[in-house]
Amino acid sequence: MTTRRRRQPRRGGTAVAALTAASLAMGLVGCSGGGDGGGPTRPTTSAPQRTSYFTGLPGGPAPVLAVKIDNVRPARPHTGLGAADLIYVEQVESGLSRILAVFSSRLPAQVGPVRSARESDLELLRQFGRPALAYSGAQSALGPLIDAAPVIALPPGKAPGAYIRGDDRPAPHNLYLRPRQALAAARDASDASDIGLRFGPAPEGGRPAAERTVRYPSARYTFTWSAAEKRWRVAMDGTAARTTDGGPLTPATVVVQYTDVRPSKFRDRSGSVSPYTETVGSGSALVLRDGRAFDARWERRTATGDTVFTTAAGERLNFARGQVWLLLTGR
């Protein structure tokens, strides 16, 4: 378990430019995240961070925006998901699934369709500091918990200029977020920081995995390895997943994180109980990368702590550089 570094407040553009210029003048800016290292280079006072903590790809400090995405059949194809750094899949009412997409390295023009938040999102997001959270709304009983959580809540009422309704499908599956306008209303959102992920060469072992299906009670995801693309092709409920703005969804790493999914005290409008997905604790996981499957363990000791993935031997497990999908599913 790594020690949490203290998150710093976001710097304004002038401060970042001054720091970068000073570092260049001193010849201290270099490449990071490559070679044989087990994780991205952390920022120091002499060399600004140049590698994304969420993907292992080049990327400097930028605020974190989490968006709750609809994922029933009428909501597809999605928009903007190809630009997400991290995509979490969670179980919701009636055994269906919903997506929590995390953006920092890149911002698409639009993301959606946007839907309502759940209690599980608040605990999951605490490891990101104080991120912005965009969602279409939440039941009234959940409101006080959202207000008390360390997130900058951005429902349409608080950032009306950031949302638009599309004419391509009926409501409620046609609400879209404009991320840049959303972040303009969340200027104090935390920059991306180390949440425990490591990127680099694959561990030894594993087993060939050309395809893997992950099932929820009323939803399923299939990941098929494309050797030509060196990525996983995604299918949702048997249909290839594509976006309206970027083609197929192709993560570099897929994590199946087995955890406890229990009933919460909340219900949806139809009376169905909302599940609560535990993300603090420990358990087993399956990591898919490079066409192979690796048995793993995950651990997150506190809500503000890192989520650490290790091999069976107890060593940190590197992910492949690129978009990461994390499917939170029952043990």
N, C-alpha and C positions, 0 to 999 in steps of 0.2 A: 504494500500500500504506500503510495507516495504522499508526501506532505503537501497539503494544499498551499499554493502560493496566494498571497493576498491580492485580490483583484484591485486594479487601479481604476480610477474614474476615466471616462473617455477623454482623450485629448482633442482639442479643437484642431482644425486643419492647419492653423499657423504654427502651433506647437509641433505637430508631426513633421511639417515641412522643415522647420528649423532643426529638429533632431536629425532628420535624414540628411540634410545638408552638412551638418556638423560631422556626422559619421562618415560621409563620403570624403570630406576634406581630410579626415584622419586616416583614411584608407582602411576603415574597420568593417565595411560592409562586405560580406562574402556570401557564397552560396550556402544553403542549409537544406536539411532534409534528405540529402542524397547519400550515396555510399552505403556503408554497412551499419549505420546507426540504428538503434531500436526505436527512435521516436523523433519528433520534430525538434528543432533547435528552439530553446526558450529565449524570450527577449531579455536583454541586459541593458544596462545604461550605455554600453558602448556599441552595441549592434542590434538594431531594431529587428523584431521578429519578421521573418520572410517566408515562413511556412505555415500553412493552415493547421491548427490543432485538430480540425475535424476531418480533413481529407489527406493530409500529408503532402499536398500540392503547394506550389508557390502561392503566397497570399499574406498580406500584411494585416495589421490590426483593423478590425471593422466590427460594428455592433452586431449583436445577435438578434435575429427576428424569427420567432416561431409562429407558424400559421397552422390552424386546425383545418384539415381538409376533408371534405365529404368523400365517401368512397363506396356508395351504393351504385348499382349499375347505371341509373339515370344521371349520375354525376360524372360519368366518364365519356370521353377522354378528359384527363386533367390538363391544366395549363400551368406551366412554370416549374413543374416538379424536377425537370432535368437539371435545373440550376441549384437545387438544394444540396447542401453539404451532407446532411444527415436526414434520414427518413425513418421515423418511428411508426410502427404499426401497433395499434391497440385494439382490444376487444371493447365493443360497446353493446348496447341493448340488443336483445334478440339474437345474440351470437354473431352480429355483424362486426365489421372492422371500420376503423377510422384512422386517418394519417395525421401525424404531427410532423410537419416539415420544418427543418431548421436551416436558415439561410445566414450566411455571413460573407463568404468569399465572393459570391456573385448574387446579383439581384436581377431577376427577370422583370419584364415590363408589367406582367400581371401574374397572379397566382390564384388558383381556385379549382373548383368552387369551395368557398369558405363555409364552415359549419360551426356548431356550438362547441364550447369547451366542456371538459369533464374534470372531476376532482383529481383524477390520477395525473393530469397534466401538471398540476401545481407542484407536486413532489418531484416529478421527473425533471422539471425545469430548474429546480433549485441548484443543481450542479453547474448551471450556466451563469450564476451570479444574479443579476437583475435584467433578464432579457425582456424584449418587447414580445407581447403575445397578442396576435390578431385572431379574432374569432367572431362569429356572427351573433353570439349572445350566449346566455346560460340561464338555467332556471333560477328563479328568484332566491331560493334557499341557498344556492351556491355562491351568490353574489358576495356575501360577507367574507367567505374564504378567499375569493379572488382579490377582494380589496385588501386583505391582510397579507397576501402572499407577496414575496419579493419579485414581482413582475410588473411591467408597465402594460396595463390592460388597454387593448386597442379594439374594442367593439365599434361598430359603425357610429354609435352615438358620441364616441370620444375622438374619432378621426373620420368624420363624414366625407372629407375630400379624398380619402384613401380608398373608398369603395365605389364600385360601379355594378350595375345589373346588366348581364348579357341578355341578348335576344335569341340565343341559340338553343335554349332549353327552358322549361318552366321552372318557376320558383318552387321550392327553395334551393334548387340546384344551379342557380345562375348568379350567385354573388361572388364577385372577384375583388381581390386586393391589389392595389398598386403599391409595391413595397417601398419605393423611395418616398412616396407621400406619407406612408405609414411611419417610417423612421423619422421623418421631419416632425412628427408629433410625439416622438419618443427620444428626445436628444440625450437623455441620461441613461439610455440602455447600455448595458455592459458590453464591452468588446469581447470577442472570442478569447477564451483562455483554456488552459489545459484541463480537460475533463477525464483524463486517464487513458485515452486512446494512443496507440503507438503504431507507427507505419514503417515498413522496411521489408527485408527479405522474409520469405515464408519460413516457418519452423520446419524442422525435419519431421518426416512421417506423414501422417494424414493418409487419406485413401481417395482414389479417383471418385469424382462425383460429377457426372455429366448433367444430372438433374436432381432437384430436390423440391418436394411439395410441403408446404407448411399449412396446416388446417386449423381454422377456427370453427366454432359450432355451425356458423352459416356463411363462411367465406373461406376461400383458399387462394394461396399464392404459390406459383411454380416458378422456379429459377432454373434456367437452362444455360449451361456454359457455352459461350461462343469463343472458340479458340482463335478465330480470325480477329475478333474485336478485343479479346482478352478481357471480357466483361460478361456479366450474367444478364441474360434476357429475362424480363419479368412478364408473367401472365397472371391476370387476376380472374378468378372464377372461370378459368379455361380460355380466356381471350387475351391475346397479346396486348400488353399495356403500352400505349402510345400517348404522347402529349400533343396538344394542338399547335405547339410552337417549337418543338424540338425533336420530333421523331420518337423512337422507342426509348423506354427506360432501361438503362444498362449500368447498374452499380458495379463497382469493383469488388466490394466485400459485402457479404450478407451474413448477419448474425442472428441466429435463432436463440433468444434468451428465455430460458424456462424459469418461470417465477410463479408466485401465488396470485391467482385472479379470484377475488372474493366479492360477494355482494356488498355494495355500499348502502348508505342510508338514503340515497337519492333515487328518484324514479323519473322516467321521461313522461311526456304528455299522455301517452297511452297507458301508463301505469307500470310499464316494464322496469324492473330494477336495473340501475346502472352498475356495471361491474367496476371494481376498483383493482387496478393492477399495481402490485407492489414492485417498486424499483429500488428500494433500500433493502439490503440483505445479501444473500449469496445463493448460488445454485449452479447448475450445469448450463452449458451453452454449446452450440454447434456453429463453427465459423467456416464459411465457404469463401475460398479465394483461389485464384489460379487453377480452377477446375478440380480442386481437391477439397475434402471436408476434414476439419480438425476438431476433435473433441476438446472442450475447454471448460474453464470455470469462470464465473463472474463474481465480483464482490463490490459492494458499495456500503461502507460501514455507517455512514451518516448521510442525511439528505444533502448536505453541502459538500460531501466528499466525492472523490473521483469514482467512476465505475471502471474497475480494473479487470481485464481479461487475461487469463493465464493458461498455459498448457498443462497437460497432465503432470508434467514434471515441476510445475510451479513457476515456470519462467514466463515473463511477459510475452503475450502473443501478438506479433505484428500483423496489422491489416495491410492489404494492398492499397496503394495510393489511389484515391478517387472517391466517388460517392459511396457512402456506407448506409445500408439498410439494417435496421434493428427491429426484429419482429418479437414483440413481447407476448408470450403465449404461456398457457397453463402448463404446469409440470406434468 
